[in-house]
Amino acid sequence: MSCLVCSSAHTDLKFFKSKIEYFLCSDCGAVYCEHIPASLILTENSDPDGRAELDRQEIRIERIHAALGRRTRSLLDFGCGRGAFVDFARSQGIESLGVDQHTKLQLPDLAGKLFDAMTVIEVIEHLPDPVSTFGQLVSLLRPDGVIYGESSFVDFFPDIREAPYIDPAIGHRCVFSRKAVGLLASRFSLETTWLNNNVFLLRHPAPLRLRVLNTAKAGLALLRRRNGAALNWRRKASRIRGAVDFGSGDDSPGDGLRAR
């Protein structure tokens, strides 16, 4: 079968977990399987202990504010579980919605709406079609918006075959590598920023016109500094020449200045 992230059919490794065959993609490093029967799934981590702790919620909001460079006005929590993060965001004055497999509200219902921020917290590893899902999410993201994600990544597993995170019992269909996250982002012309080993940000590149404007501003500022420095030197030199040229006798102020 082809990789769920990059569509490559090349694999470096095949192994079984609870009779489910997993594949390690040779090209993007993701670990994926074809299908997980519902009968095998014991839990899909809907707001497990620790994930919904207040201090973690606060840190997430602070990170999103920082990434936007302003306060978040609207937020979509995709994979919201029981809605703990949605409730917290609303308590902070943020217009927030949650979508999960069990919610009445689904992504197609949001067509035409745009969000400042989206969160995918312990979600991407559950997606049967991450490319299609992210395509829908990106269509709902404001041009200056940000997607905030948390997960665990193959890069940091000592032994992929023994990693508890790769397990059909918790519904993990496709466990990403950092490279796989970058490739998924690039499909939609998004830039990836890593905050730590488990947290990433995806966002649109700054519009070209803003980059040109910022480059022009930086160049103008540099030119002003250089011109200012040159002007100051010319003024100083002019004052020196004026002092030197003031009188030519032995008792003139110019003689004393020359001696310095």
C-alpha positions as CSV (number, residue, x, y, z in Angstrom):
1,M,0.0,0.0,0.0
2,S,1.1,3.6,-0.5
3,C,2.1,6.0,2.3
4,L,-0.8,8.0,3.7
5,V,1.4,11.2,3.7
6,C,3.5,11.2,0.6
7,S,2.0,8.4,-1.5
8,S,5.3,6.5,-1.8
9,A,5.1,2.8,-2.2
10,H,8.6,2.3,-0.9
11,T,9.1,0.9,2.6
12,D,12.1,0.3,4.8
13,L,10.3,-1.9,7.3
14,K,7.2,-4.0,7.9
15,F,6.0,-5.2,11.2
16,F,2.8,-6.3,13.0
17,K,1.0,-4.9,16.1
18,S,-2.0,-6.8,17.3
19,K,-2.2,-8.5,13.8
20,I,-2.2,-5.2,12.1
21,E,0.6,-4.7,9.6
22,Y,2.5,-1.3,9.8
23,F,4.8,0.1,7.2
24,L,7.8,2.5,7.5
25,C,7.9,4.8,4.5
26,S,11.3,5.0,2.9
27,D,10.7,8.5,1.6
28,C,9.0,10.5,4.4
29,G,9.6,8.3,7.4
30,A,5.9,8.0,8.5
31,V,4.7,4.7,10.0
32,Y,1.2,3.8,8.7
33,C,-1.2,0.9,8.3
34,E,-4.0,0.2,5.9
35,H,-7.0,-0.1,8.2
36,I,-7.8,-0.6,11.9
37,P,-11.0,-2.6,12.6
38,A,-13.2,-0.8,15.2
39,S,-13.2,-4.0,17.3
40,L,-9.5,-3.5,18.0
41,I,-9.7,0.1,19.1
42,L,-9.9,0.4,22.9
43,T,-9.6,4.2,23.2
44,E,-8.9,7.1,20.9
45,N,-7.6,9.4,23.6
46,S,-10.6,11.7,24.0
47,D,-9.3,14.2,26.5
48,P,-7.2,11.6,28.4
49,D,-5.8,12.6,31.8
50,G,-3.1,15.3,31.5
51,R,-4.2,16.6,28.0
52,A,-6.9,18.9,29.4
53,E,-5.0,20.2,32.5
54,L,-5.5,23.9,32.9
55,D,-1.8,24.9,32.7
56,R,-1.4,23.1,29.4
57,Q,-4.5,24.8,28.0
58,E,-3.0,28.2,29.0
59,I,0.3,27.4,27.5
60,R,-1.4,26.4,24.2
61,I,-3.3,29.7,24.0
62,E,-0.2,31.7,24.8
63,R,1.8,29.9,22.1
64,I,-1.0,30.6,19.6
65,H,-1.2,34.3,20.5
66,A,2.6,34.5,20.2
67,A,2.6,32.8,16.8
68,L,-0.1,35.2,15.5
69,G,1.6,38.3,17.0
70,R,-1.8,39.3,18.5
71,R,-4.7,37.8,20.4
72,T,-6.6,35.0,18.8
73,R,-10.1,36.0,17.9
74,S,-11.4,32.7,16.4
75,L,-10.3,29.1,16.9
76,L,-11.2,25.7,15.6
77,D,-10.2,22.7,17.7
78,F,-10.2,19.7,15.2
79,G,-10.3,16.5,17.2
80,C,-11.8,18.2,20.1
81,G,-12.7,15.1,22.1
82,R,-15.1,16.1,24.9
83,G,-14.5,19.8,24.2
84,A,-12.3,20.8,27.1
85,F,-10.0,23.0,25.1
86,V,-13.0,24.6,23.3
87,D,-14.5,25.5,26.6
88,F,-11.3,26.9,27.9
89,A,-10.7,29.0,24.8
90,R,-14.3,30.4,25.1
91,S,-13.6,31.3,28.7
92,Q,-10.7,33.4,27.4
93,G,-13.1,35.4,25.1
94,I,-12.1,33.5,22.0
95,E,-14.9,32.5,19.5
96,S,-14.3,28.7,19.4
97,L,-15.7,25.7,17.7
98,G,-14.9,22.0,18.0
99,V,-15.1,19.2,15.5
100,D,-14.6,15.5,16.1
101,Q,-15.9,12.2,14.6
102,H,-18.8,12.2,17.0
103,T,-19.9,15.9,16.8
104,K,-22.8,17.1,14.8
105,L,-20.7,19.9,13.4
106,Q,-18.3,18.6,10.7
107,L,-15.7,20.4,8.5
108,P,-18.0,20.7,5.4
109,D,-20.5,22.6,7.6
110,L,-17.9,25.3,8.1
111,A,-17.4,26.1,4.4
112,G,-16.9,29.9,3.9
113,K,-15.8,30.5,7.5
114,L,-12.2,31.4,8.3
115,F,-10.3,31.0,11.6
116,D,-7.3,32.7,13.1
117,A,-6.1,29.5,14.6
118,M,-6.7,25.8,14.5
119,T,-5.5,23.1,16.9
120,V,-4.8,19.5,16.1
121,I,-3.8,18.1,19.5
122,E,-3.0,14.4,19.4
123,V,-5.0,14.1,16.2
124,I,-2.8,13.6,13.1
125,E,-1.9,10.0,14.1
126,H,-5.5,9.0,13.9
127,L,-6.3,10.3,10.4
128,P,-7.0,7.8,7.6
129,D,-6.4,10.4,5.0
130,P,-4.3,13.2,6.4
131,V,-3.8,14.9,3.0
132,S,-7.5,15.3,2.4
133,T,-8.2,16.4,6.0
134,F,-5.5,19.0,6.0
135,G,-6.8,20.3,2.6
136,Q,-10.1,21.0,4.3
137,L,-8.5,22.6,7.3
138,V,-6.3,24.9,5.2
139,S,-9.3,26.1,3.3
140,L,-10.7,27.4,6.6
141,L,-7.5,29.1,7.7
142,R,-7.1,32.9,7.4
143,P,-4.1,34.0,5.3
144,D,-2.3,35.1,8.5
145,G,-3.6,32.2,10.6
146,V,-1.8,29.3,12.2
147,I,-2.3,25.6,12.8
148,Y,-1.0,24.4,16.1
149,G,-0.3,20.7,16.4
150,E,0.9,18.3,19.1
151,S,1.9,14.6,18.6
152,S,4.7,12.2,19.1
153,F,7.1,11.5,16.2
154,V,8.9,8.5,14.8
155,D,12.2,10.4,14.9
156,F,12.4,10.0,18.7
157,F,11.4,6.3,19.1
158,P,14.4,4.1,20.0
159,D,12.8,1.1,18.4
160,I,9.8,1.7,16.1
161,R,8.6,-1.9,16.4
162,E,8.4,-1.6,20.1
163,A,7.0,1.9,20.4
164,P,3.8,2.0,22.5
165,Y,2.7,5.0,20.5
166,I,2.4,2.8,17.4
167,D,-0.6,0.7,18.4
168,P,-4.0,0.0,16.7
169,A,-5.6,-0.3,20.2
170,I,-5.4,3.5,20.5
171,G,-6.4,4.1,16.9
172,H,-3.0,5.3,15.7
173,R,-3.3,4.8,11.9
174,C,-0.4,7.0,10.8
175,V,2.4,8.2,13.1
176,F,4.4,11.0,11.5
177,S,8.0,11.8,11.3
178,R,9.1,15.4,11.4
179,K,9.9,15.1,7.7
180,A,6.4,13.9,7.0
181,V,4.9,16.9,8.8
182,G,7.1,19.2,6.5
183,L,6.0,17.3,3.4
184,L,2.3,17.5,4.3
185,A,2.7,21.2,5.0
186,S,4.5,21.8,1.7
187,R,1.6,20.3,-0.2
188,F,-0.4,23.3,0.8
189,S,2.4,25.8,0.6
190,L,2.6,26.1,4.4
191,E,5.7,26.7,6.5
192,T,6.6,24.5,9.4
193,T,8.0,25.8,12.7
194,W,8.9,23.4,15.6
195,L,8.5,24.7,19.1
196,N,9.9,21.5,20.6
197,N,10.0,17.7,19.8
198,N,6.3,17.4,20.1
199,V,4.8,20.7,19.0
200,F,4.7,22.3,15.6
201,L,3.1,25.3,13.9
202,L,1.9,25.5,10.3
203,R,1.2,28.8,8.5
204,H,1.1,30.5,5.2
205,P,4.3,32.2,4.1
206,A,4.2,36.0,4.5
207,P,2.7,37.4,1.3
208,L,5.3,38.4,-1.2
209,R,4.2,42.0,-1.2
210,L,4.8,42.2,2.6
211,R,8.2,40.5,2.2
212,V,9.2,43.0,-0.5
213,L,7.9,45.9,1.6
214,N,9.8,44.6,4.7
215,T,12.9,44.2,2.6
216,A,12.6,47.7,1.2
217,K,12.0,49.1,4.7
218,A,15.1,47.3,6.0
219,G,17.2,48.5,3.0
220,L,15.9,52.1,3.5
221,A,16.7,52.0,7.2
222,L,20.2,50.7,6.4
223,L,20.7,53.4,3.8
224,R,19.6,56.0,6.3
225,R,22.0,54.8,8.9
226,R,24.8,54.8,6.4
227,N,23.9,58.2,5.0
228,G,23.4,59.5,8.5
229,A,26.9,58.2,9.5
230,A,28.4,59.7,6.4
231,L,26.6,63.0,7.0
232,N,27.8,63.1,10.6
233,W,31.3,62.5,9.5
234,R,31.1,65.2,6.8
235,R,29.8,67.6,9.4
236,K,32.5,66.7,11.9
237,A,35.2,67.0,9.2
238,S,33.7,70.4,8.2
239,R,33.9,71.6,11.8
240,I,37.4,70.3,12.1
241,R,38.4,72.1,8.8
242,G,36.6,75.2,10.0
243,A,38.5,75.2,13.3
244,V,41.8,74.5,11.6
245,D,41.2,77.2,9.0
246,F,40.1,79.8,11.7
247,G,43.2,82.0,11.8
248,S,46.7,81.0,10.8
249,G,48.8,82.6,13.4
250,D,50.7,80.7,16.1
251,D,48.2,81.8,18.7
252,S,45.1,80.8,16.7
253,P,42.7,78.1,18.0
254,G,43.6,76.1,15.0
255,D,47.1,75.5,16.2
256,G,45.8,73.9,19.4
257,L,43.4,71.6,17.5
258,R,46.1,70.5,15.1
259,A,48.3,69.4,18.0
260,R,45.7,67.0,19.3
